Amino acid sequence: MFAHLNVRSTFSFLASASSVEDLVEVAAESGTVSMALTDIDTVAGLVPFHRAARRKGIHPISGVSLTLEGGDRLTVLAKNTHGYANVCRLLTEAHLGNERGKPCVSLELLSRYKDGLIALTGGWDGPLVRGVVHRRKKDAEHLLSALVFLFGRDDVFVELQHQDLPGTRAINRTLADAADAYRLKKVASHAVRYAQKEQFPLYDLLTCVRVKSTLEQPHPERPLNAEEHIQSPEEMFARFPDHLDAIRNTLYIAERCSEVIQIGKPRFPSFPLPLGVRSAQEMLYTLTFQGARNRYGHVASALRDRLEHELQLITALQFADYFLLVWDVVRFAREKGIRCTGRGSAADSAVAYCLGITDVDAYTRGHLFERFMSMERGEMPDIDIDFDARFRDQVASYVYEKYGSEHVAAVCTYQTYRVRSAIRDIGKVMSFPEETLDSLAKRIPYLLSSADKIAGALDRFPELQSTAIPIERYEALLRFAAQVQGFPRHIGTHLGGLVITSEPILTVSPLQMSAKGVKIIPFDKRAIEDLGFVKLDLLSLRTLSAIEDTIQLLDRRGTPVDYERIPMDDSDTYAMLGRGETIGSFQLESPAQRALHLRLKPDHPEDIVAAVALIRPGPIKGRVVEPFLARRKGEEPITYYHPKLEPILKHTYGVVLYQEQVIQIATAIANFTPGEADELRRVMSHARSKYEMAAIGEQFVQKAIANGVEPDIAQMIFQYIHGYASYGFCEAHAAAFGTIAYKTAYLLQHHPGPYFASILTQYPMGYYPVHVIVAEARRRGVQVLGVDINESEVGCTTDGNRIRLGLKLVRGMKEKIAVQIVSARSEGPFTSPEDFCRRVPIDRLVMERLILTGAFDRLFANRRQLAWNIHDILAPAAWGNDDQSLLLPQTYSQLQPSSTLDYSLQERLVHEYSFLSVGVSGHWVELYRPQLDRRGVYKVADVSGLAQGESIWVAGMPIRPHRPPTKSGQTVVFFSLEDESGMVDVTMFQSAYRAGGGAVFAPGKTLLCVRGRVERARGGSQIIAERVIAV
Amino acid sequence: MTRLLHCQIEVVTEGDDPVSFVHRGIPYTILEVVDRWIEVGEWWNGESERVMYRIRTDGEGWFELERRPKEWRLYKVWD
């Protein structure tokens, strides 16, 4: 029997080649009874470690490998929860008290937080072995004395390791002597850095990434051999025949270390109740029914029953405080005029709607509450709230103030290796030329996100075949890149997640600083759920910012619109959607959505909700879209296997589209409780094993038969929901987004000027680049004017049918400077570029870009001449030394020609597209139009007038080329082509793609010529590409 | 003072461990394996793992032997 006490997982960034789960799996197979996880300066892996250990019957020990001042590593193990809290405090001070990314612990710090801990002297990177190896005998003796003083003899162990390294025998003899001299116990450990021997090459590669060397370069931190994998107890006995007591002591330590991470234990904070309110439940009931009266006017008995049902469940699961907490955050935002709305499955709750947390009427729409929370699941409900992106941090600050900074922290995320980053890092270690890697990484399709797909990439994607990398090395690179997929690489801040804890955070989690300067806990979303923390997702949604801007622009224009009361049955809006003219609308603007709307011809809010759910990888792969459309249009009969299915599937024409429907079917047909049914939905959604699926199917069929359903019908229904369940989308989420989507479409239809101006102000947002949004605005008759130093505001503005681009759109323009420009103008317009430079502290780079994008055109028409003069008009302090300057060095300014010709149209467009992301002097394709005309290349606007099947050439700028997953596994490429006349969608099937379609994804492409067939169907036109040439 | 030799030799073993070898016609009996370790070499170039032995022989000779999958090599000798 043996316990592993020195084990590192991939959470020790680049210092391990195995996940926690793999380590536990292999340890269990090897007969290890107990194991410690001792990652470097983090406890991030402890939650998945406990989860995996529990599954495999291994006793988990919580530990950490602490970096001491000087760089040596000391292992500490938590004996109990008090010890774990001290680990958290040690790590917090180690991280926050030192430069970010360089945590370290002093002996003084250890002395403050030593209780409840066992100290091991560490392995070959530990202070004792290093002291022996580097002949720093006194240092080693000092350390041992200090550890004995701090922890006491019974809690300090001299760690012996045997990884078949040179000098091991002698070092272990010396360590054993030292242990005897200090009357300390010895403990045997094995430095586990990967689960199995086969993972050694990956570990060596990752080490090279960490120490910034190549495989060919030696480095002291690179492993000498491949022995740092899990050892069986027998192997450990064989390695320590002379130190059997050290082996036995592993078990002695394991017995003294209890399981300190309590998975699932709730740590909810109490909502601070106002005076006179006796309980959270009472307050929640009161607020809910107040809200119901506000929302509905009258609370009918059915609504009352629904609310009572939800409230009972919320109370029984002790989530009343959580609901109040979320309500309070939304209340704060609304009081401050911050636009917000709930999304996700919370929109299945009528209580959330009555509390104002969501804007989806779950009761009227018949949403199923159990998709959101159920007694059987008993999990913390997840409520995500979107806020106007500009004010999200203000809301987060309110949470910190209300609950105290010692109880609130941001959730982290782990940026994991993806195929591109893996290729860059590992390719560099393998000595591939940097430019080759850069080119390769840019070309790697996003599809290659999982290991199994990488292997076939070379065959499938023509752009990968044109690199100069020898095939064997290329294969090795891709193989290693596949193996490293999903390994944590960096820690970052979750977009919106905050945890709030009842006990001080430092007793359950350490804190560290993120790159953004936010204090984060090292546990991600999944770990937080297991730890029983309350998580608030306060998300930023720029669409809400654009909506708010639009409403304000309309107010200022004297044509106010009440966003809350936008009519949901506006025929003009539906007609626009039916024409597929959705560019700019939330969630509905992608080519797939536009194509869907052409066929769907929506005429009801429910159609928009369905559209949001339909255009997802799942429904597309699952071929849900076609039967849905066919049945909706009456081209296919709507049938049901059982009469009980009709009320559930009627609004989706008999097709299972939403996850809620799976739950309802299991409830109605097989008499599952809603909670059981949700579990069925979850099992189906997560593609479990066929045995598990078969077992669930058996249960479903048996219960259905017991419920009076014919056996063959029960079987057919199970197969039916099985086929669709994994593709289902949460209806509540679709409804939440669908409502916003429709309302943005309404603003787009009726107020295109203000709406497009607001989108451009909030850029980056949405699906398309700026020039597409501008092209669409122009197509709709909105005039788009360039940046003007005397007219432009910070953001884009509109006076009705004209948009003036805002200063913020100029690349490199800081908001602060834009505000200063507008503010300086309040004293009067700028009269000349010199006047501008006198009144605004502008730097050379931004000044250049303002000139080159035409911001001074009305003061000085010749951009080239003004650019030549820049150093004469700028204050010397603003000249700077920026090597990004496009212009000549200042000493050349004296060489200014007396009569300078202005930039050509081509030069102007280069500057405008580069620094404004859009051409204001014209369109890029206009430059090529004379040649294109000579060759008979059509404008895209002409395509709609051509006959079906006609073979033509078109040219334009490629927009958002992508390769979504397809059921057949064939590669189909979709992109749009934009020219000066508009935009047309292009589809390229596998054969054309493999015959040279790589040009679409080639880096730096600006113009493509496409030969293809016109396809006119479903009310629109597109091109089926046969050949693509980059110009 | 050491010399790197890298020459192939014949070794007599007991189990995995060397007990004697012959170098340039001279037989050596191994009195003690002073140290033993494993190295991976240039795995990326297809090199295999090797076991290194630092040994003391009769006549107070000190050597490092290298055991590869199909051969033994005398890697280093102390003069």
Contacts between the chains, C-beta under 8 A, distances in Angstrom:
chain1	res1	chain2	res2	distance
A	164	B	36	7.3
A	164	B	37	5.2
A	164	B	38	4.2
A	165	B	37	5.4
A	166	B	35	5.9
A	166	B	37	4.4
A	166	B	52	7.2
A	166	B	54	7.8
A	167	B	35	6.5
A	167	B	37	7.9
A	168	B	35	7.5
A	168	B	37	6.9
A	169	B	35	6.1
A	169	B	36	8.0
A	170	B	35	7.3
A	200	B	40	7.0
A	200	B	43	7.5
A	201	B	43	5.7
A	201	B	44	7.3
A	204	B	40	7.8
A	204	B	43	7.2
A	215	B	42	7.8
A	215	B	44	5.1
A	223	B	40	7.5
A	224	B	37	7.4
A	224	B	38	7.8
A	224	B	39	5.6
A	224	B	40	7.1
A	225	B	37	7.2
A	225	B	38	4.2
A	225	B	39	5.6
A	225	B	40	5.2
A	225	B	49	7.1
A	226	B	38	7.7
A	226	B	40	5.3
A	226	B	43	7.9
A	226	B	49	6.6
A	227	B	38	6.1
A	430	B	44	7.4
A	476	B	44	7.9
